[in-house]
Amino acid sequence: MSKFHLLRLPLAAALVVALSACGKSADVPKAPVEASASTTADSAPPEGVTAPVKMDDAALKAAGIRVQVLQPSALSEELRAPGEVVDNAYGTTLITPRIEALVVRRHAKLGDEVRAGAPLVTLSSVDVANAQADLRIAEQEWRRVSALGREAVSGRRINEAQVAVDRARATARAYGLPGTATGRSNGEFTLTAPHAGRITEDDFVVGERIEPGKTLFRLVDESVVWVDAKMSSGTVPRVTAGAPATIVFNGERLPGTVQRSAHRTSDATRNAVVRIEVPNTPDRLHGGDFVEVFLKAGTDGSVANSAATDVTMPTDALVQLQGETVAFRRSATGTLEAVPVRTGEVIGDRTVIREGLKAGDDAVVEGAFAVKAQMLKSQLGEE
């Protein structure tokens, strides 16, 4: 036998073995494989349905899951904003002369708390001296003709005297003087406090010549102060006048009331101002102090404005499951089931539930992700 024939024998044997293996594989029936696939598909839960899980109280506690009965509640939000104390403009008066004058002496100084009618500063003016003199002369003449009567003095003379005294009194009042002549006509007059308060500004010295309208004192009634809270323009409409507010200063909480919200947004900061009125008894807040402000705001800008049929629950208690927002409800048998819900406004850390849950339902308010994990684990085990 040639060398060529000897090489062909091993190749032929290998070919026979390969053909035999292919024939055996082709003879394997396919029906069992198809049956197995059908069985797996029948055992899986329908799409969109998650099997409920049952957990006793001990298991719930161990997993950090808390169940609570849902109740309809009025939802409000606490907004936080920086604020600055400003003087109550309705209780603030600028003490100014109405005529050019010279400062003769002061009766009050910066920081003093004065009562209504207390003397503040004495000034001197030539024009005031003339007004005082005219008033004294007019009053004397009026008293004289009034005492004589119409039998001795003509009606025209009486009328002229009356007009003269009225004019002199009006001039005196325009200069800030009393309506009647008092003391000598030396040109000195004293400015007094129109109301009780504290002197927060004092910008003059004795001997200084003061122009009309220059502020000598700033008198502030600090029994009530204002706080301007700076908030984003989108948040301001949710705060209404009359809403309660809390002012925190040096760790102390002071109650306040929203007076008004701004109708203008700052071009530079894009913030708006909400003004809050704060009783300041005893004296704690002063103009220029920086504080923290907490405000109550409702779902549409009014405090506690949720519908009576709505329930709320913590936003963390809502999870995404199979493409839907769901909450977990405990049934009468103690099982936890996923319930698709339609949500409303998100206020603070709570969300309004429009549909899916109602008042009286037992729902998971803490540990929702643990329940979701348990459901997914049970579903994978079944599959």
C-alpha positions as CSV (number, residue, x, y, z in Angstrom):
1,M,0.0,0.0,0.0
2,S,1.3,3.4,-1.0
3,K,2.1,6.2,1.3
4,F,-0.9,8.2,-0.2
5,H,-3.4,5.5,0.8
6,L,-2.1,5.4,4.3
7,L,-2.7,9.1,4.8
8,R,-6.3,8.8,3.6
9,L,-7.4,6.3,6.2
10,P,-7.2,8.7,9.3
11,L,-9.1,11.4,7.4
12,A,-11.9,9.1,6.4
13,A,-12.3,7.9,10.0
14,A,-12.6,11.5,11.3
15,L,-15.2,12.3,8.7
16,V,-17.3,9.3,9.7
17,V,-17.2,10.3,13.4
18,A,-18.4,13.9,12.5
19,L,-21.3,12.7,10.4
20,S,-22.4,10.3,13.1
21,A,-22.5,13.2,15.7
22,C,-24.6,15.4,13.4
23,G,-27.1,12.7,12.8
24,K,-27.6,12.1,16.6
25,S,-28.1,15.9,17.1
26,A,-30.7,16.1,14.4
27,D,-32.6,13.2,15.9
28,V,-33.2,15.1,19.3
29,P,-36.9,16.0,19.6
30,K,-37.8,19.8,19.9
31,A,-41.1,19.4,21.7
32,P,-39.7,19.4,25.3
33,V,-37.9,22.7,24.7
34,E,-41.1,24.4,23.4
35,A,-43.0,23.1,26.3
36,S,-40.5,24.4,28.8
37,A,-40.7,27.9,27.3
38,S,-44.5,27.8,27.4
39,T,-44.4,26.8,31.1
40,T,-42.1,29.8,32.0
41,A,-44.3,32.3,30.2
42,D,-47.4,31.0,32.0
43,S,-45.8,31.3,35.5
44,A,-44.8,35.1,35.1
45,P,-47.3,37.7,36.4
46,P,-49.2,39.8,33.9
47,E,-47.4,42.9,32.8
48,G,-48.1,46.0,35.0
49,V,-49.0,44.0,38.1
50,T,-46.8,43.6,41.1
51,A,-47.6,40.9,43.6
52,P,-48.4,42.2,47.1
53,V,-46.2,41.2,50.0
54,K,-47.2,40.3,53.5
55,M,-45.1,41.6,56.5
56,D,-46.0,41.4,60.1
57,D,-45.4,44.2,62.6
58,A,-42.0,42.9,63.6
59,A,-40.8,42.7,60.0
60,L,-42.1,46.2,59.3
61,K,-40.3,47.6,62.3
62,A,-37.1,45.8,61.4
63,A,-37.2,47.2,57.9
64,G,-37.9,50.7,59.1
65,I,-41.4,50.8,57.5
66,R,-44.1,52.9,59.1
67,V,-47.8,52.6,58.3
68,Q,-50.2,55.4,59.1
69,V,-53.9,56.1,58.6
70,L,-54.3,58.9,56.1
71,Q,-56.4,61.9,57.2
72,P,-57.6,64.9,55.2
73,S,-55.5,67.9,56.2
74,A,-55.0,71.5,55.3
75,L,-51.7,71.7,53.6
76,S,-49.4,74.7,54.2
77,E,-45.8,75.3,53.5
78,E,-43.2,77.1,55.7
79,L,-41.0,79.3,53.5
80,R,-37.7,80.5,54.7
81,A,-36.1,83.8,53.7
82,P,-33.5,86.3,54.9
83,G,-34.8,89.5,56.3
84,E,-33.7,92.9,57.5
85,V,-35.3,95.0,60.3
86,V,-36.4,98.5,59.1
87,D,-38.0,101.3,61.0
88,N,-41.8,101.5,61.0
89,A,-42.4,104.4,58.7
90,Y,-45.8,105.0,60.2
91,G,-44.2,105.5,63.6
92,T,-41.2,107.6,62.4
93,T,-41.0,111.4,62.4
94,L,-38.2,113.6,61.1
95,I,-37.7,116.7,63.4
96,T,-36.9,119.6,61.1
97,P,-37.2,123.4,61.3
98,R,-39.5,125.2,58.8
99,I,-37.3,128.3,58.7
100,E,-33.6,129.1,58.7
101,A,-32.5,129.1,62.3
102,L,-29.5,128.8,64.6
103,V,-29.2,126.0,67.1
104,V,-29.2,127.5,70.6
105,R,-29.2,124.4,72.8
106,R,-30.2,120.7,72.7
107,H,-32.5,119.0,75.2
108,A,-32.1,115.4,73.9
109,K,-29.4,113.3,72.4
110,L,-28.9,110.2,70.3
111,G,-30.4,107.0,71.8
112,D,-32.7,108.8,74.2
113,E,-36.2,107.6,74.7
114,V,-38.6,110.5,74.9
115,R,-42.2,111.0,75.7
116,A,-44.7,112.9,73.6
117,G,-44.3,116.7,74.0
118,A,-40.8,116.5,75.4
119,P,-38.5,119.4,74.3
120,L,-35.8,118.3,71.8
121,V,-33.9,121.4,70.6
122,T,-34.2,125.2,70.9
123,L,-33.5,127.4,67.9
124,S,-33.3,131.1,67.2
125,S,-34.4,133.0,64.1
126,V,-35.0,136.6,63.1
127,D,-38.0,135.8,61.1
128,V,-39.5,134.0,64.1
129,A,-38.8,137.1,66.3
130,N,-40.8,139.2,63.8
131,A,-43.6,136.6,63.8
132,Q,-43.7,136.6,67.6
133,A,-43.9,140.4,67.7
134,D,-46.6,140.6,65.1
135,L,-48.6,138.0,67.0
136,R,-48.3,139.9,70.3
137,I,-49.4,143.1,68.7
138,A,-52.3,141.5,66.9
139,E,-53.6,139.8,70.0
140,Q,-53.3,142.9,72.1
141,E,-55.3,144.9,69.5
142,W,-57.9,142.2,69.2
143,R,-58.4,142.2,72.9
144,R,-58.8,146.0,73.0
145,V,-61.4,146.3,70.3
146,S,-63.3,143.3,71.6
147,A,-63.5,144.9,75.0
148,L,-64.8,148.2,73.6
149,G,-67.6,146.5,71.6
150,R,-69.4,147.6,68.6
151,E,-70.9,150.6,70.4
152,A,-67.5,152.3,70.6
153,V,-65.7,150.7,67.6
154,S,-66.9,150.4,64.1
155,G,-67.6,147.0,62.6
156,R,-64.8,147.5,60.0
157,R,-62.2,148.1,62.7
158,I,-63.3,145.0,64.6
159,N,-63.1,142.9,61.4
160,E,-59.6,144.3,60.6
161,A,-58.4,143.3,64.1
162,Q,-59.8,139.9,63.7
163,V,-58.1,139.3,60.3
164,A,-54.8,140.6,61.7
165,V,-54.8,138.2,64.6
166,D,-55.8,135.3,62.5
167,R,-53.0,136.0,60.0
168,A,-50.4,136.4,62.8
169,R,-51.4,133.1,64.3
170,A,-51.3,131.3,61.0
171,T,-47.7,132.6,60.4
172,A,-46.7,131.5,63.8
173,R,-48.0,128.0,63.2
174,A,-46.3,127.9,59.8
175,Y,-43.0,128.5,61.7
176,G,-43.8,125.7,64.2
177,L,-44.7,128.1,67.0
178,P,-47.7,127.9,69.3
179,G,-50.9,129.6,68.0
180,T,-50.7,132.2,70.8
181,A,-48.1,134.6,71.9
182,T,-45.9,133.3,74.8
183,G,-43.0,135.0,76.5
184,R,-40.8,137.6,74.9
185,S,-40.3,138.2,71.2
186,N,-36.7,137.1,71.2
187,G,-36.8,134.7,68.2
188,E,-36.3,131.6,70.2
189,F,-38.5,128.6,69.7
190,T,-38.4,125.0,70.8
191,L,-39.1,121.9,68.7
192,T,-40.9,119.1,70.7
193,A,-41.5,115.4,70.2
194,P,-44.8,114.8,68.4
195,H,-45.0,111.3,69.8
196,A,-43.2,108.9,72.1
197,G,-40.2,107.1,70.7
198,R,-36.4,106.8,70.5
199,I,-34.0,109.2,68.8
200,T,-32.1,107.2,66.3
201,E,-30.4,110.0,64.4
202,D,-28.9,113.2,65.7
203,D,-26.9,115.2,63.1
204,F,-26.2,118.7,64.3
205,V,-24.1,120.7,66.8
206,V,-25.0,123.7,68.9
207,G,-24.3,126.9,67.1
208,E,-24.8,125.4,63.7
209,R,-27.0,127.3,61.2
210,I,-29.8,125.0,60.0
211,E,-31.5,125.3,56.7
212,P,-35.2,124.7,56.4
213,G,-36.0,121.0,56.1
214,K,-32.7,119.8,57.5
215,T,-33.2,116.7,59.7
216,L,-32.1,117.4,63.3
217,F,-33.6,114.3,64.9
218,R,-35.1,111.0,63.7
219,L,-37.7,109.9,66.2
220,V,-38.9,106.3,65.9
221,D,-41.6,104.5,67.7
222,E,-40.0,101.1,68.2
223,S,-42.9,99.4,69.8
224,V,-43.7,97.9,66.3
225,V,-41.0,97.3,63.7
226,W,-41.0,96.1,60.1
227,V,-39.0,93.2,58.6
228,D,-38.4,93.1,54.9
229,A,-38.0,89.5,53.8
230,K,-36.3,89.0,50.4
231,M,-37.8,86.2,48.4
232,S,-37.8,84.9,44.8
233,S,-40.4,86.5,42.6
234,G,-42.0,83.2,41.9
235,T,-42.6,82.5,45.6
236,V,-44.0,85.9,46.6
237,P,-47.5,85.3,45.1
238,R,-48.0,82.4,47.5
239,V,-47.8,84.7,50.5
240,T,-50.8,86.9,51.3
241,A,-51.4,89.8,53.6
242,G,-52.4,88.6,57.1
243,A,-50.5,85.4,56.9
244,P,-48.6,84.5,60.1
245,A,-44.8,84.8,60.2
246,T,-42.0,83.9,62.6
247,I,-38.9,86.0,63.0
248,V,-35.8,84.4,64.4
249,F,-33.1,86.7,65.9
250,N,-30.3,85.5,68.2
251,G,-32.1,82.2,68.7
252,E,-35.3,83.8,69.8
253,R,-38.6,83.4,67.8
254,L,-40.8,86.4,67.6
255,P,-44.4,86.3,66.0
256,G,-45.3,88.6,63.1
257,T,-47.9,89.2,60.5
258,V,-47.4,89.8,56.8
259,Q,-48.4,93.4,56.0
260,R,-48.0,93.3,52.3
261,S,-46.1,91.7,49.5
262,A,-44.1,93.7,46.9
263,H,-45.5,94.3,43.5
264,R,-42.0,95.0,42.0
265,T,-39.0,92.7,41.4
266,S,-35.5,94.0,41.8
267,D,-33.7,94.3,38.4
268,A,-30.4,93.4,40.0
269,T,-31.3,90.5,42.3
270,R,-34.6,89.3,40.8
271,N,-36.0,89.2,44.3
272,A,-39.1,90.8,45.7
273,V,-39.8,92.0,49.3
274,V,-42.4,90.8,51.7
275,R,-43.0,93.2,54.5
276,I,-43.8,91.8,58.0
277,E,-45.1,93.8,61.0
278,V,-43.5,92.6,64.3
279,P,-44.5,93.7,67.8
280,N,-41.2,94.7,69.5
281,T,-42.1,94.7,73.2
282,P,-39.7,94.4,75.0
283,D,-37.1,96.2,72.8
284,R,-35.3,93.4,70.9
285,L,-35.2,94.4,67.2
286,H,-33.6,97.5,65.8
287,G,-33.3,99.0,62.3
288,G,-30.5,97.3,60.4
289,D,-30.6,93.9,62.2
290,F,-30.5,90.8,60.0
291,V,-33.0,88.1,60.8
292,E,-34.4,84.8,59.5
293,V,-38.0,84.8,58.4
294,F,-40.4,81.8,58.3
295,L,-43.7,82.3,56.4
296,K,-46.8,80.2,56.0
297,A,-48.0,79.7,52.4
298,G,-50.8,77.7,51.1
299,T,-51.2,75.8,47.8
300,D,-52.5,78.8,45.9
301,G,-51.1,81.6,48.0
302,S,-53.6,81.3,50.9
303,V,-52.8,79.6,54.2
304,A,-54.1,76.1,54.6
305,N,-56.0,76.0,51.3
306,S,-56.1,72.3,50.5
307,A,-59.5,70.8,49.6
308,A,-61.2,68.9,52.4
309,T,-61.4,65.7,50.4
310,D,-57.6,65.6,49.6
311,V,-55.1,63.7,51.7
312,T,-51.4,64.4,51.8
313,M,-48.5,62.1,52.5
314,P,-44.7,62.5,52.6
315,T,-43.2,62.9,49.1
316,D,-40.6,60.2,50.0
317,A,-43.5,57.7,50.4
318,L,-44.2,57.9,46.6
319,V,-42.0,55.7,44.3
320,Q,-41.8,54.8,40.7
321,L,-42.8,51.2,39.9
322,Q,-43.2,49.8,36.4
323,G,-43.5,53.3,35.0
324,E,-46.1,54.6,37.4
325,T,-46.1,56.7,40.6
326,V,-47.4,54.4,43.3
327,A,-47.9,54.4,47.1
328,F,-48.2,51.3,49.3
329,R,-51.5,50.5,51.0
330,R,-52.0,47.9,53.7
331,S,-55.1,45.8,53.2
332,A,-57.4,44.3,55.9
333,T,-55.5,41.1,55.6
334,G,-52.2,42.8,56.4
335,T,-50.6,42.6,52.9
336,L,-48.9,45.6,51.3
337,E,-50.0,46.4,47.8
338,A,-48.9,49.0,45.3
339,V,-51.5,51.5,44.4
340,P,-51.1,53.9,41.4
341,V,-51.9,57.5,42.5
342,R,-52.4,60.8,40.8
343,T,-50.5,63.5,42.7
344,G,-51.2,67.2,43.1
345,E,-49.1,70.0,44.5
346,V,-45.8,69.4,46.3
347,I,-45.7,71.6,49.3
348,G,-42.5,71.4,51.4
349,D,-41.9,67.7,52.0
350,R,-45.5,66.5,51.4
351,T,-47.6,65.8,48.3
352,V,-51.3,66.1,47.8
353,I,-52.9,62.9,46.6
354,R,-55.8,63.5,44.2
355,E,-56.7,59.9,43.3
356,G,-55.7,56.4,44.3
357,L,-55.8,56.8,48.1
358,K,-58.5,58.3,50.3
359,A,-58.9,59.3,54.0
360,G,-58.9,56.2,56.2
361,D,-56.5,54.1,54.2
362,D,-53.5,52.6,55.9
363,A,-50.6,53.7,53.8
364,V,-46.8,53.4,54.1
365,V,-45.4,56.8,55.1
366,E,-41.8,55.7,55.8
367,G,-39.7,53.0,54.2
368,A,-41.4,52.9,50.8
369,F,-38.2,51.9,49.1
370,A,-37.9,49.0,51.4
371,V,-41.4,47.8,50.4
372,K,-40.5,48.3,46.7
373,A,-37.4,46.2,47.1
374,Q,-39.3,43.4,48.9
375,M,-41.9,43.4,46.1
376,L,-39.3,43.2,43.4
377,K,-37.5,40.5,45.3
378,S,-40.7,38.4,45.6
379,Q,-41.4,38.9,41.9
380,L,-38.0,37.7,40.9
381,G,-38.3,34.7,43.1
382,E,-41.6,33.7,41.5
383,E,-40.1,34.0,38.0
